[in-house]
Amino acid sequence: MVFTKEQLVRFEHCDAAGIVFYPRYFTMLNGLVEDWFREELKYPFEAMHHNSGIPTVDIKAQFKSPAKMGQTLTKSLWVEKIGGASCTYGYHFKVGERIVLEGEGTIVFVNITKDGIKPKNWGNLRSKIESFLKEK
C-alpha cells in the first residue's frame, strides 16, 4: 500500500525564482510522515512525543525537476523494509506524472526517558507499518 497526500506549493515554500527552495521539501516530507502516523498508523505525534519519538537517522533525496508556486505536489510514501525498531521508507513527490523529488529515509522508534534515548520495538504498530511494505 502507498500513502499519498496532496500539497499546494505556496509562496512560503519558494525562493526568489518562484521554485521550491530545496530545504522546504524536507519540511513537506516530515509533514507526510507525520500525516502517515496520524491517519494510517493511528499514532499522532502529540500522543507519541510524551515518551517516544521517531528520529530520522538517514535521508536520501534526488531532486529531479523543479516545482513552482501554485502547482500541486502529489506526495507518496511506502515502506521498503522494517526492522525491530527501524523503518526505511521510499518516497516521491510528483507534479502530474513528472517526478520532482524521490528518495528514501530511515526512522528509528525510540523511548525517551530521563536516562536517555533508546530504540524500542514497534509493538502493535508493526502490522500497520507492514501493510505499507512495497511489493517486490
C-alpha positions as CSV (number, residue, x, y, z in Angstrom):
1,M,0.0,0.0,0.0
2,V,1.1,3.6,-0.7
3,F,0.2,6.6,1.5
4,T,-0.5,9.7,-0.7
5,K,-1.3,13.3,0.1
6,E,-1.5,16.5,-2.0
7,Q,0.3,19.7,-1.2
8,L,-0.1,23.1,-2.8
9,V,3.2,24.8,-3.4
10,R,2.8,28.1,-1.6
11,F,4.8,31.4,-1.6
12,E,6.4,30.3,1.7
13,H,8.0,27.2,0.0
14,C,9.6,29.2,-2.8
15,D,12.8,31.1,-3.4
16,A,13.0,34.4,-5.4
17,A,12.8,32.4,-8.7
18,G,9.4,31.1,-7.7
19,I,10.5,27.4,-7.4
20,V,10.6,25.3,-4.2
21,F,13.7,26.1,-2.1
22,Y,15.2,22.6,-1.6
23,P,15.1,22.6,2.3
24,R,11.3,23.1,2.1
25,Y,11.0,19.6,0.6
26,F,12.3,18.1,3.9
27,T,9.7,20.0,5.8
28,M,7.0,18.7,3.4
29,L,8.4,15.2,3.8
30,N,8.3,15.4,7.6
31,G,4.7,16.5,7.2
32,L,3.9,13.5,5.1
33,V,5.5,11.2,7.7
34,E,3.5,12.9,10.4
35,D,0.3,12.6,8.5
36,W,1.0,8.9,7.8
37,F,1.4,8.3,11.6
38,R,-1.8,10.2,12.4
39,E,-4.1,8.9,9.6
40,E,-2.9,5.4,8.9
41,L,-1.0,4.2,11.9
42,K,-3.3,6.0,14.3
43,Y,-0.4,7.2,16.4
44,P,-0.3,11.0,16.1
45,F,2.9,12.9,17.1
46,E,1.2,14.6,20.0
47,A,0.5,11.2,21.6
48,M,3.9,9.8,20.7
49,H,6.1,12.6,21.9
50,H,5.3,12.2,25.6
51,N,7.9,9.5,25.9
52,S,8.7,8.3,22.4
53,G,9.9,9.6,19.1
54,I,10.9,8.6,15.5
55,P,14.2,10.5,14.8
56,T,15.4,10.3,11.2
57,V,18.8,8.6,11.1
58,D,19.3,8.6,7.3
59,I,17.8,10.5,4.5
60,K,18.4,10.5,0.7
61,A,17.0,12.8,-1.9
62,Q,17.3,13.2,-5.6
63,F,15.9,16.5,-7.0
64,K,14.7,15.6,-10.4
65,S,12.9,18.7,-11.6
66,P,11.6,22.0,-10.1
67,A,8.1,22.6,-8.7
68,K,6.7,26.1,-9.0
69,M,4.4,28.2,-6.8
70,G,0.8,27.3,-7.4
71,Q,1.4,23.8,-8.5
72,T,0.1,20.8,-6.6
73,L,2.5,18.1,-5.4
74,T,1.3,14.6,-5.0
75,K,3.5,13.2,-2.2
76,S,3.7,9.4,-1.8
77,L,5.3,7.2,0.9
78,W,5.7,3.4,1.2
79,V,7.8,1.1,3.3
80,E,10.9,-0.5,1.9
81,K,11.9,-2.5,5.0
82,I,11.1,-2.7,8.6
83,G,13.4,-3.8,11.4
84,G,12.9,-4.3,15.1
85,A,13.0,-0.6,15.8
86,S,13.7,0.9,12.4
87,C,11.7,1.6,9.3
88,T,13.1,2.5,5.9
89,Y,10.6,4.2,3.6
90,G,10.7,5.3,0.0
91,Y,9.0,8.4,-1.2
92,H,8.4,10.6,-4.3
93,F,6.8,13.9,-5.0
94,K,5.2,14.5,-8.4
95,V,3.6,17.3,-10.3
96,G,1.2,15.3,-12.5
97,E,3.3,12.4,-13.8
98,R,6.6,14.3,-13.5
99,I,8.8,13.3,-10.6
100,V,10.1,16.3,-8.8
101,L,11.8,14.6,-5.8
102,E,12.5,11.0,-4.8
103,G,14.5,9.1,-2.2
104,E,14.3,7.2,1.0
105,G,14.6,7.8,4.7
106,T,15.1,5.7,7.8
107,I,13.4,6.4,11.1
108,V,14.0,4.6,14.4
109,F,11.3,4.2,17.1
110,V,12.8,5.3,20.4
111,N,11.9,5.5,24.1
112,I,12.8,8.8,25.7
113,T,13.5,8.8,29.5
114,K,15.5,10.9,31.9
115,D,18.3,8.3,31.4
116,G,18.4,8.9,27.6
117,I,17.1,7.7,24.3
118,K,17.0,4.0,23.4
119,P,15.5,2.1,20.4
120,K,12.3,0.2,21.2
121,N,10.3,-2.4,19.4
122,W,7.4,-1.3,17.1
123,G,5.0,-3.4,19.1
124,N,1.4,-3.2,17.8
125,L,2.4,-0.6,15.2
126,R,4.4,-3.2,13.3
127,S,1.5,-4.8,11.5
128,K,0.1,-1.4,10.4
129,I,3.6,-0.4,9.1
130,E,3.9,-3.8,7.3
131,S,0.7,-3.1,5.3
132,F,2.7,-0.4,3.5
133,L,5.6,-2.7,2.5
134,K,6.4,-2.3,-1.1
135,E,5.7,-5.5,-3.1
136,K,8.8,-7.0,-4.6
